[in-house]
Amino acid sequence: MNDKSGKPRVPRLSATRAVSRKLALQGLYRWQLNRCPWQDLMRDFDAAEDAPKADRDFFQSLVRAISEDEATLDGLL
């Protein structure tokens, strides 16, 4: 389905998850530079300008899983 400009319409869930991934990437970059509990990234998420456009639960699942499984992920890389 297309919008009025003729561009394909992105489903809402996909758009909110894309914003969540962008914010998670930014937060995890900050986390790599200055280690902190993943809960601090949630506070930063809540203050982010794009937070209302994002899926908070998806963001949390990304940053929590990555921060808690850092050693395993580093080993895979």
PDB file of N, CA, C and O in Angstrom:
ATOM      1  N   MET A   1       0.840  -1.163   0.000  1.00  0.00           N
ATOM      2  CA  MET A   1       0.000   0.000   0.000  1.00  0.00           C
ATOM      3  C   MET A   1       0.896   1.240   0.000  1.00  0.00           C
ATOM      4  O   MET A   1       1.930   1.250   0.669  1.00  0.00           O
ATOM      5  N   ASN A   2       0.523   2.267  -0.727  1.00  0.00           N
ATOM      6  CA  ASN A   2       1.297   3.497  -0.839  1.00  0.00           C
ATOM      7  C   ASN A   2       0.600   4.650  -0.142  1.00  0.00           C
ATOM      8  O   ASN A   2      -0.622   4.654   0.011  1.00  0.00           O
ATOM      9  N   ASP A   3       1.397   5.634   0.283  1.00  0.00           N
ATOM     10  CA  ASP A   3       0.808   6.837   0.857  1.00  0.00           C
ATOM     11  C   ASP A   3       0.502   7.822  -0.271  1.00  0.00           C
ATOM     12  O   ASP A   3       0.626   7.472  -1.445  1.00  0.00           O
ATOM     13  N   LYS A   4       0.107   9.043   0.070  1.00  0.00           N
ATOM     14  CA  LYS A   4      -0.287  10.035  -0.935  1.00  0.00           C
ATOM     15  C   LYS A   4       0.855  10.428  -1.860  1.00  0.00           C
ATOM     16  O   LYS A   4       0.614  10.839  -2.995  1.00  0.00           O
ATOM     17  N   SER A   5       2.099  10.309  -1.390  1.00  0.00           N
ATOM     18  CA  SER A   5       3.232  10.679  -2.243  1.00  0.00           C
ATOM     19  C   SER A   5       3.646   9.540  -3.164  1.00  0.00           C
ATOM     20  O   SER A   5       4.527   9.719  -4.004  1.00  0.00           O
ATOM     21  N   GLY A   6       3.033   8.385  -3.023  1.00  0.00           N
ATOM     22  CA  GLY A   6       3.370   7.243  -3.855  1.00  0.00           C
ATOM     23  C   GLY A   6       4.421   6.336  -3.246  1.00  0.00           C
ATOM     24  O   GLY A   6       4.760   5.301  -3.819  1.00  0.00           O
ATOM     25  N   LYS A   7       4.946   6.724  -2.070  1.00  0.00           N
ATOM     26  CA  LYS A   7       5.945   5.898  -1.394  1.00  0.00           C
ATOM     27  C   LYS A   7       5.250   4.763  -0.661  1.00  0.00           C
ATOM     28  O   LYS A   7       4.132   4.926  -0.172  1.00  0.00           O
ATOM     29  N   PRO A   8       5.913   3.608  -0.584  1.00  0.00           N
ATOM     30  CA  PRO A   8       5.315   2.505   0.173  1.00  0.00           C
ATOM     31  C   PRO A   8       5.141   2.903   1.637  1.00  0.00           C
ATOM     32  O   PRO A   8       6.029   3.509   2.237  1.00  0.00           O
ATOM     33  N   ARG A   9       4.018   2.563   2.186  1.00  0.00           N
ATOM     34  CA  ARG A   9       3.735   2.862   3.587  1.00  0.00           C
ATOM     35  C   ARG A   9       4.394   1.806   4.463  1.00  0.00           C
ATOM     36  O   ARG A   9       4.248   0.609   4.216  1.00  0.00           O
ATOM     37  N   VAL A  10       5.116   2.248   5.482  1.00  0.00           N
ATOM     38  CA  VAL A  10       5.786   1.348   6.414  1.00  0.00           C
ATOM     39  C   VAL A  10       4.819   1.053   7.557  1.00  0.00           C
ATOM     40  O   VAL A  10       4.263   1.977   8.150  1.00  0.00           O
ATOM     41  N   PRO A  11       4.616  -0.218   7.869  1.00  0.00           N
ATOM     42  CA  PRO A  11       3.738  -0.528   8.997  1.00  0.00           C
ATOM     43  C   PRO A  11       4.237   0.141  10.263  1.00  0.00           C
ATOM     44  O   PRO A  11       5.446   0.260  10.463  1.00  0.00           O
ATOM     45  N   ARG A  12       3.337   0.574  11.109  1.00  0.00           N
ATOM     46  CA  ARG A  12       3.675   1.319  12.328  1.00  0.00           C
ATOM     47  C   ARG A  12       4.656   0.552  13.211  1.00  0.00           C
ATOM     48  O   ARG A  12       5.614   1.140  13.715  1.00  0.00           O
ATOM     49  N   LEU A  13       4.438  -0.744  13.408  1.00  0.00           N
ATOM     50  CA  LEU A  13       5.322  -1.527  14.264  1.00  0.00           C
ATOM     51  C   LEU A  13       6.744  -1.501  13.721  1.00  0.00           C
ATOM     52  O   LEU A  13       7.701  -1.377  14.487  1.00  0.00           O
ATOM     53  N   SER A  14       6.886  -1.615  12.423  1.00  0.00           N
ATOM     54  CA  SER A  14       8.214  -1.592  11.812  1.00  0.00           C
ATOM     55  C   SER A  14       8.883  -0.241  12.026  1.00  0.00           C
ATOM     56  O   SER A  14      10.084  -0.185  12.291  1.00  0.00           O
ATOM     57  N   ALA A  15       8.143   0.825  11.918  1.00  0.00           N
ATOM     58  CA  ALA A  15       8.695   2.168  12.101  1.00  0.00           C
ATOM     59  C   ALA A  15       9.127   2.389  13.545  1.00  0.00           C
ATOM     60  O   ALA A  15      10.191   2.961  13.782  1.00  0.00           O
ATOM     61  N   THR A  16       8.341   1.956  14.503  1.00  0.00           N
ATOM     62  CA  THR A  16       8.716   2.142  15.902  1.00  0.00           C
ATOM     63  C   THR A  16       9.926   1.296  16.264  1.00  0.00           C
ATOM     64  O   THR A  16      10.760   1.713  17.068  1.00  0.00           O
ATOM     65  N   ARG A  17      10.026   0.121  15.680  1.00  0.00           N
ATOM     66  CA  ARG A  17      11.193  -0.727  15.949  1.00  0.00           C
ATOM     67  C   ARG A  17      12.446  -0.151  15.308  1.00  0.00           C
ATOM     68  O   ARG A  17      13.536  -0.276  15.864  1.00  0.00           O
ATOM     69  N   ALA A  18      12.309   0.469  14.161  1.00  0.00           N
ATOM     70  CA  ALA A  18      13.467   1.100  13.512  1.00  0.00           C
ATOM     71  C   ALA A  18      14.011   2.224  14.392  1.00  0.00           C
ATOM     72  O   ALA A  18      15.225   2.359  14.542  1.00  0.00           O
ATOM     73  N   VAL A  19      13.129   3.022  14.968  1.00  0.00           N
ATOM     74  CA  VAL A  19      13.556   4.094  15.871  1.00  0.00           C
ATOM     75  C   VAL A  19      14.198   3.478  17.116  1.00  0.00           C
ATOM     76  O   VAL A  19      15.198   3.993  17.615  1.00  0.00           O
ATOM     77  N   SER A  20      13.640   2.400  17.611  1.00  0.00           N
ATOM     78  CA  SER A  20      14.196   1.722  18.783  1.00  0.00           C
ATOM     79  C   SER A  20      15.603   1.210  18.502  1.00  0.00           C
ATOM     80  O   SER A  20      16.492   1.334  19.345  1.00  0.00           O
ATOM     81  N   ARG A  21      15.804   0.637  17.320  1.00  0.00           N
ATOM     82  CA  ARG A  21      17.141   0.145  16.954  1.00  0.00           C
ATOM     83  C   ARG A  21      18.139   1.289  16.862  1.00  0.00           C
ATOM     84  O   ARG A  21      19.282   1.155  17.300  1.00  0.00           O
ATOM     85  N   LYS A  22      17.715   2.411  16.296  1.00  0.00           N
ATOM     86  CA  LYS A  22      18.591   3.579  16.191  1.00  0.00           C
ATOM     87  C   LYS A  22      18.992   4.070  17.581  1.00  0.00           C
ATOM     88  O   LYS A  22      20.169   4.334  17.828  1.00  0.00           O
ATOM     89  N   LEU A  23      18.035   4.192  18.477  1.00  0.00           N
ATOM     90  CA  LEU A  23      18.321   4.654  19.832  1.00  0.00           C
ATOM     91  C   LEU A  23      19.169   3.635  20.596  1.00  0.00           C
ATOM     92  O   LEU A  23      20.029   4.014  21.391  1.00  0.00           O
ATOM     93  N   ALA A  24      18.927   2.343  20.358  1.00  0.00           N
ATOM     94  CA  ALA A  24      19.736   1.312  21.010  1.00  0.00           C
ATOM     95  C   ALA A  24      21.183   1.393  20.539  1.00  0.00           C
ATOM     96  O   ALA A  24      22.104   1.272  21.347  1.00  0.00           O
ATOM     97  N   LEU A  25      21.389   1.594  19.258  1.00  0.00           N
ATOM     98  CA  LEU A  25      22.744   1.724  18.729  1.00  0.00           C
ATOM     99  C   LEU A  25      23.455   2.919  19.363  1.00  0.00           C
ATOM    100  O   LEU A  25      24.618   2.820  19.755  1.00  0.00           O
ATOM    101  N   GLN A  26      22.757   4.034  19.459  1.00  0.00           N
ATOM    102  CA  GLN A  26      23.343   5.221  20.085  1.00  0.00           C
ATOM    103  C   GLN A  26      23.657   4.961  21.565  1.00  0.00           C
ATOM    104  O   GLN A  26      24.728   5.318  22.054  1.00  0.00           O
ATOM    105  N   GLY A  27      22.721   4.346  22.253  1.00  0.00           N
ATOM    106  CA  GLY A  27      22.918   4.060  23.670  1.00  0.00           C
ATOM    107  C   GLY A  27      24.043   3.079  23.913  1.00  0.00           C
ATOM    108  O   GLY A  27      24.828   3.252  24.845  1.00  0.00           O
ATOM    109  N   LEU A  28      24.131   2.050  23.086  1.00  0.00           N
ATOM    110  CA  LEU A  28      25.183   1.055  23.259  1.00  0.00           C
ATOM    111  C   LEU A  28      26.560   1.620  22.909  1.00  0.00           C
ATOM    112  O   LEU A  28      27.568   1.220  23.491  1.00  0.00           O
ATOM    113  N   TYR A  29      26.595   2.536  21.972  1.00  0.00           N
ATOM    114  CA  TYR A  29      27.859   3.210  21.672  1.00  0.00           C
ATOM    115  C   TYR A  29      28.326   3.991  22.903  1.00  0.00           C
ATOM    116  O   TYR A  29      29.493   3.926  23.290  1.00  0.00           O
ATOM    117  N   ARG A  30      27.409   4.716  23.497  1.00  0.00           N
ATOM    118  CA  ARG A  30      27.729   5.453  24.730  1.00  0.00           C
ATOM    119  C   ARG A  30      28.171   4.492  25.824  1.00  0.00           C
ATOM    120  O   ARG A  30      29.116   4.774  26.561  1.00  0.00           O
ATOM    121  N   TRP A  31      27.489   3.361  25.928  1.00  0.00           N
ATOM    122  CA  TRP A  31      27.794   2.351  26.939  1.00  0.00           C
ATOM    123  C   TRP A  31      29.204   1.793  26.740  1.00  0.00           C
ATOM    124  O   TRP A  31      29.905   1.522  27.715  1.00  0.00           O
ATOM    125  N   GLN A  32      29.621   1.621  25.492  1.00  0.00           N
ATOM    126  CA  GLN A  32      30.974   1.125  25.240  1.00  0.00           C
ATOM    127  C   GLN A  32      32.030   2.149  25.651  1.00  0.00           C
ATOM    128  O   GLN A  32      33.107   1.775  26.114  1.00  0.00           O
ATOM    129  N   LEU A  33      31.736   3.407  25.491  1.00  0.00           N
ATOM    130  CA  LEU A  33      32.679   4.453  25.864  1.00  0.00           C
ATOM    131  C   LEU A  33      32.713   4.692  27.367  1.00  0.00           C
ATOM    132  O   LEU A  33      33.760   5.021  27.925  1.00  0.00           O
ATOM    133  N   ASN A  34      31.572   4.526  28.018  1.00  0.00           N
ATOM    134  CA  ASN A  34      31.447   4.821  29.446  1.00  0.00           C
ATOM    135  C   ASN A  34      30.502   3.791  30.064  1.00  0.00           C
ATOM    136  O   ASN A  34      29.289   3.993  30.114  1.00  0.00           O
ATOM    137  N   ARG A  35      31.077   2.685  30.533  1.00  0.00           N
ATOM    138  CA  ARG A  35      30.262   1.583  31.059  1.00  0.00           C
ATOM    139  C   ARG A  35      29.346   2.048  32.169  1.00  0.00           C
ATOM    140  O   ARG A  35      29.713   2.846  33.031  1.00  0.00           O
ATOM    141  N   CYS A  36      28.144   1.519  32.111  1.00  0.00           N
ATOM    142  CA  CYS A  36      27.131   1.829  33.107  1.00  0.00           C
ATOM    143  C   CYS A  36      26.129   0.682  33.106  1.00  0.00           C
ATOM    144  O   CYS A  36      26.125  -0.117  32.170  1.00  0.00           O
ATOM    145  N   PRO A  37      25.286   0.576  34.119  1.00  0.00           N
ATOM    146  CA  PRO A  37      24.230  -0.433  34.092  1.00  0.00           C
ATOM    147  C   PRO A  37      23.268  -0.147  32.930  1.00  0.00           C
ATOM    148  O   PRO A  37      23.048   1.006  32.562  1.00  0.00           O
ATOM    149  N   TRP A  38      22.705  -1.212  32.365  1.00  0.00           N
ATOM    150  CA  TRP A  38      21.796  -1.018  31.232  1.00  0.00           C
ATOM    151  C   TRP A  38      20.592  -0.164  31.635  1.00  0.00           C
ATOM    152  O   TRP A  38      19.976   0.481  30.786  1.00  0.00           O
ATOM    153  N   GLN A  39      20.261  -0.160  32.914  1.00  0.00           N
ATOM    154  CA  GLN A  39      19.130   0.647  33.379  1.00  0.00           C
ATOM    155  C   GLN A  39      19.385   2.145  33.162  1.00  0.00           C
ATOM    156  O   GLN A  39      18.444   2.916  32.971  1.00  0.00           O
ATOM    157  N   ASP A  40      20.651   2.550  33.192  1.00  0.00           N
ATOM    158  CA  ASP A  40      20.973   3.951  32.908  1.00  0.00           C
ATOM    159  C   ASP A  40      20.643   4.300  31.462  1.00  0.00           C
ATOM    160  O   ASP A  40      20.248   5.426  31.160  1.00  0.00           O
ATOM    161  N   LEU A  41      20.806   3.331  30.577  1.00  0.00           N
ATOM    162  CA  LEU A  41      20.453   3.561  29.172  1.00  0.00           C
ATOM    163  C   LEU A  41      18.945   3.742  29.013  1.00  0.00           C
ATOM    164  O   LEU A  41      18.491   4.458  28.120  1.00  0.00           O
ATOM    165  N   MET A  42      18.176   3.096  29.877  1.00  0.00           N
ATOM    166  CA  MET A  42      16.721   3.274  29.844  1.00  0.00           C
ATOM    167  C   MET A  42      16.352   4.700  30.235  1.00  0.00           C
ATOM    168  O   MET A  42      15.438   5.288  29.658  1.00  0.00           O
ATOM    169  N   ARG A  43      17.052   5.251  31.202  1.00  0.00           N
ATOM    170  CA  ARG A  43      16.789   6.636  31.613  1.00  0.00           C
ATOM    171  C   ARG A  43      17.118   7.587  30.463  1.00  0.00           C
ATOM    172  O   ARG A  43      16.379   8.535  30.198  1.00  0.00           O
ATOM    173  N   ASP A  44      18.238   7.319  29.783  1.00  0.00           N
ATOM    174  CA  ASP A  44      18.597   8.135  28.621  1.00  0.00           C
ATOM    175  C   ASP A  44      17.568   7.994  27.516  1.00  0.00           C
ATOM    176  O   ASP A  44      17.230   8.967  26.843  1.00  0.00           O
ATOM    177  N   PHE A  45      17.065   6.764  27.329  1.00  0.00           N
ATOM    178  CA  PHE A  45      16.033   6.520  26.324  1.00  0.00           C
ATOM    179  C   PHE A  45      14.801   7.374  26.609  1.00  0.00           C
ATOM    180  O   PHE A  45      14.246   8.005  25.710  1.00  0.00           O
ATOM    181  N   ASP A  46      14.386   7.384  27.866  1.00  0.00           N
ATOM    182  CA  ASP A  46      13.185   8.137  28.239  1.00  0.00           C
ATOM    183  C   ASP A  46      13.333   9.627  27.964  1.00  0.00           C
ATOM    184  O   ASP A  46      12.345  10.315  27.707  1.00  0.00           O
ATOM    185  N   ALA A  47      14.572  10.130  28.017  1.00  0.00           N
ATOM    186  CA  ALA A  47      14.826  11.551  27.773  1.00  0.00           C
ATOM    187  C   ALA A  47      15.059  11.874  26.294  1.00  0.00           C
ATOM    188  O   ALA A  47      15.112  13.045  25.918  1.00  0.00           O
ATOM    189  N   ALA A  48      15.197  10.848  25.459  1.00  0.00           N
ATOM    190  CA  ALA A  48      15.500  11.063  24.039  1.00  0.00           C
ATOM    191  C   ALA A  48      14.321  11.702  23.310  1.00  0.00           C
ATOM    192  O   ALA A  48      13.159  11.404  23.587  1.00  0.00           O
ATOM    193  N   GLU A  49      14.644  12.566  22.394  1.00  0.00           N
ATOM    194  CA  GLU A  49      13.610  13.259  21.610  1.00  0.00           C
ATOM    195  C   GLU A  49      12.740  12.277  20.819  1.00  0.00           C
ATOM    196  O   GLU A  49      11.537  12.492  20.668  1.00  0.00           O
ATOM    197  N   ASP A  50      13.351  11.202  20.318  1.00  0.00           N
ATOM    198  CA  ASP A  50      12.618  10.227  19.501  1.00  0.00           C
ATOM    199  C   ASP A  50      11.906   9.152  20.318  1.00  0.00           C
ATOM    200  O   ASP A  50      11.235   8.294  19.744  1.00  0.00           O
ATOM    201  N   ALA A  51      12.036   9.180  21.634  1.00  0.00           N
ATOM    202  CA  ALA A  51      11.446   8.131  22.471  1.00  0.00           C
ATOM    203  C   ALA A  51       9.950   7.912  22.220  1.00  0.00           C
ATOM    204  O   ALA A  51       9.516   6.760  22.194  1.00  0.00           O
ATOM    205  N   PRO A  52       9.142   8.963  22.034  1.00  0.00           N
ATOM    206  CA  PRO A  52       7.716   8.718  21.793  1.00  0.00           C
ATOM    207  C   PRO A  52       7.433   7.952  20.482  1.00  0.00           C
ATOM    208  O   PRO A  52       6.361   7.371  20.318  1.00  0.00           O
ATOM    209  N   LYS A  53       8.396   7.959  19.565  1.00  0.00           N
ATOM    210  CA  LYS A  53       8.225   7.268  18.281  1.00  0.00           C
ATOM    211  C   LYS A  53       8.760   5.845  18.318  1.00  0.00           C
ATOM    212  O   LYS A  53       8.681   5.128  17.321  1.00  0.00           O
ATOM    213  N   ALA A  54       9.309   5.425  19.468  1.00  0.00           N
ATOM    214  CA  ALA A  54       9.981   4.134  19.573  1.00  0.00           C
ATOM    215  C   ALA A  54       9.180   3.138  20.404  1.00  0.00           C
ATOM    216  O   ALA A  54       8.236   3.496  21.107  1.00  0.00           O
ATOM    217  N   ASP A  55       9.588   1.885  20.300  1.00  0.00           N
ATOM    218  CA  ASP A  55       9.016   0.790  21.077  1.00  0.00           C
ATOM    219  C   ASP A  55       9.923   0.581  22.301  1.00  0.00           C
ATOM    220  O   ASP A  55      11.000  -0.003  22.185  1.00  0.00           O
ATOM    221  N   ARG A  56       9.488   1.054  23.455  1.00  0.00           N
ATOM    222  CA  ARG A  56      10.313   1.027  24.659  1.00  0.00           C
ATOM    223  C   ARG A  56      10.687  -0.388  25.059  1.00  0.00           C
ATOM    224  O   ARG A  56      11.832  -0.632  25.440  1.00  0.00           O
ATOM    225  N   ASP A  57       9.759  -1.324  24.983  1.00  0.00           N
ATOM    226  CA  ASP A  57      10.038  -2.710  25.365  1.00  0.00           C
ATOM    227  C   ASP A  57      11.087  -3.341  24.444  1.00  0.00           C
ATOM    228  O   ASP A  57      11.957  -4.080  24.903  1.00  0.00           O
ATOM    229  N   PHE A  58      11.000  -3.048  23.157  1.00  0.00           N
ATOM    230  CA  PHE A  58      11.976  -3.571  22.204  1.00  0.00           C
ATOM    231  C   PHE A  58      13.349  -2.969  22.480  1.00  0.00           C
ATOM    232  O   PHE A  58      14.349  -3.688  22.472  1.00  0.00           O
ATOM    233  N   PHE A  59      13.412  -1.672  22.722  1.00  0.00           N
ATOM    234  CA  PHE A  59      14.672  -1.013  23.071  1.00  0.00           C
ATOM    235  C   PHE A  59      15.271  -1.685  24.300  1.00  0.00           C
ATOM    236  O   PHE A  59      16.454  -2.026  24.308  1.00  0.00           O
ATOM    237  N   GLN A  60      14.474  -1.874  25.320  1.00  0.00           N
ATOM    238  CA  GLN A  60      14.964  -2.488  26.554  1.00  0.00           C
ATOM    239  C   GLN A  60      15.486  -3.894  26.297  1.00  0.00           C
ATOM    240  O   GLN A  60      16.540  -4.266  26.812  1.00  0.00           O
ATOM    241  N   SER A  61      14.769  -4.671  25.515  1.00  0.00           N
ATOM    242  CA  SER A  61      15.225  -6.042  25.255  1.00  0.00           C
ATOM    243  C   SER A  61      16.557  -6.050  24.518  1.00  0.00           C
ATOM    244  O   SER A  61      17.393  -6.919  24.767  1.00  0.00           O
ATOM    245  N   LEU A  62      16.769  -5.100  23.616  1.00  0.00           N
ATOM    246  CA  LEU A  62      18.043  -5.024  22.891  1.00  0.00           C
ATOM    247  C   LEU A  62      19.198  -4.662  23.821  1.00  0.00           C
ATOM    248  O   LEU A  62      20.196  -5.380  23.878  1.00  0.00           O
ATOM    249  N   VAL A  63      19.069  -3.562  24.543  1.00  0.00           N
ATOM    250  CA  VAL A  63      20.196  -3.100  25.366  1.00  0.00           C
ATOM    251  C   VAL A  63      20.463  -4.043  26.539  1.00  0.00           C
ATOM    252  O   VAL A  63      21.611  -4.243  26.934  1.00  0.00           O
ATOM    253  N   ARG A  64      19.417  -4.608  27.079  1.00  0.00           N
ATOM    254  CA  ARG A  64      19.612  -5.535  28.201  1.00  0.00           C
ATOM    255  C   ARG A  64      20.330  -6.799  27.740  1.00  0.00           C
ATOM    256  O   ARG A  64      21.301  -7.228  28.364  1.00  0.00           O
ATOM    257  N   ALA A  65      19.857  -7.390  26.658  1.00  0.00           N
ATOM    258  CA  ALA A  65      20.466  -8.628  26.163  1.00  0.00           C
ATOM    259  C   ALA A  65      21.926  -8.410  25.766  1.00  0.00           C
ATOM    260  O   ALA A  65      22.782  -9.239  26.072  1.00  0.00           O
ATOM    261  N   ILE A  66      22.205  -7.320  25.102  1.00  0.00           N
ATOM    262  CA  ILE A  66      23.575  -7.061  24.650  1.00  0.00           C
ATOM    263  C   ILE A  66      24.489  -6.776  25.832  1.00  0.00           C
ATOM    264  O   ILE A  66      25.607  -7.290  25.886  1.00  0.00           O
ATOM    265  N   SER A  67      24.033  -5.967  26.777  1.00  0.00           N
ATOM    266  CA  SER A  67      24.899  -5.645  27.912  1.00  0.00           C
ATOM    267  C   SER A  67      25.107  -6.860  28.821  1.00  0.00           C
ATOM    268  O   SER A  67      26.188  -7.027  29.386  1.00  0.00           O
ATOM    269  N   GLU A  68      24.106  -7.691  28.965  1.00  0.00           N
ATOM    270  CA  GLU A  68      24.232  -8.864  29.839  1.00  0.00           C
ATOM    271  C   GLU A  68      25.015 -10.003  29.191  1.00  0.00           C
ATOM    272  O   GLU A  68      25.607 -10.821  29.895  1.00  0.00           O
ATOM    273  N   ASP A  69      25.026 -10.067  27.867  1.00  0.00           N
ATOM    274  CA  ASP A  69      25.727 -11.140  27.144  1.00  0.00           C
ATOM    275  C   ASP A  69      26.965 -10.642  26.431  1.00  0.00           C
ATOM    276  O   ASP A  69      27.372 -11.210  25.418  1.00  0.00           O
ATOM    277  N   GLU A  70      27.561  -9.595  26.946  1.00  0.00           N
ATOM    278  CA  GLU A  70      28.720  -8.973  26.283  1.00  0.00           C
ATOM    279  C   GLU A  70      29.846  -9.976  26.041  1.00  0.00           C
ATOM    280  O   GLU A  70      30.389 -10.028  24.937  1.00  0.00           O
ATOM    281  N   ALA A  71      30.205 -10.766  27.037  1.00  0.00           N
ATOM    282  CA  ALA A  71      31.321 -11.711  26.893  1.00  0.00           C
ATOM    283  C   ALA A  71      31.028 -12.735  25.804  1.00  0.00           C
ATOM    284  O   ALA A  71      31.904 -13.045  24.998  1.00  0.00           O
ATOM    285  N   THR A  72      29.822 -13.257  25.770  1.00  0.00           N
ATOM    286  CA  THR A  72      29.451 -14.236  24.748  1.00  0.00           C
ATOM    287  C   THR A  72      29.494 -13.612  23.363  1.00  0.00           C
ATOM    288  O   THR A  72      30.017 -14.211  22.424  1.00  0.00           O
ATOM    289  N   LEU A  73      28.953 -12.425  23.237  1.00  0.00           N
ATOM    290  CA  LEU A  73      28.947 -11.742  21.935  1.00  0.00           C
ATOM    291  C   LEU A  73      30.361 -11.404  21.476  1.00  0.00           C
ATOM    292  O   LEU A  73      30.685 -11.553  20.298  1.00  0.00           O
ATOM    293  N   ASP A  74      31.193 -10.953  22.392  1.00  0.00           N
ATOM    294  CA  ASP A  74      32.588 -10.663  22.035  1.00  0.00           C
ATOM    295  C   ASP A  74      33.280 -11.935  21.552  1.00  0.00           C
ATOM    296  O   ASP A  74      34.057 -11.890  20.598  1.00  0.00           O
ATOM    297  N   GLY A  75      33.010 -13.060  22.194  1.00  0.00           N
ATOM    298  CA  GLY A  75      33.596 -14.327  21.772  1.00  0.00           C
ATOM    299  C   GLY A  75      33.167 -14.744  20.374  1.00  0.00           C
ATOM    300  O   GLY A  75      33.946 -15.334  19.626  1.00  0.00           O
ATOM    301  N   LEU A  76      31.935 -14.438  20.032  1.00  0.00           N
ATOM    302  CA  LEU A  76      31.425 -14.762  18.692  1.00  0.00           C
ATOM    303  C   LEU A  76      32.023 -13.864  17.620  1.00  0.00           C
ATOM    304  O   LEU A  76      32.169 -14.271  16.468  1.00  0.00           O
ATOM    305  N   LEU A  77      32.364 -12.658  18.002  1.00  0.00           N
ATOM    306  CA  LEU A  77      32.962 -11.733  17.041  1.00  0.00           C
ATOM    307  C   LEU A  77      34.406 -12.073  16.810  1.00  0.00           C
ATOM    308  O   LEU A  77      35.081 -11.402  16.029  1.00  0.00           O
TER     309      LEU A  77
END
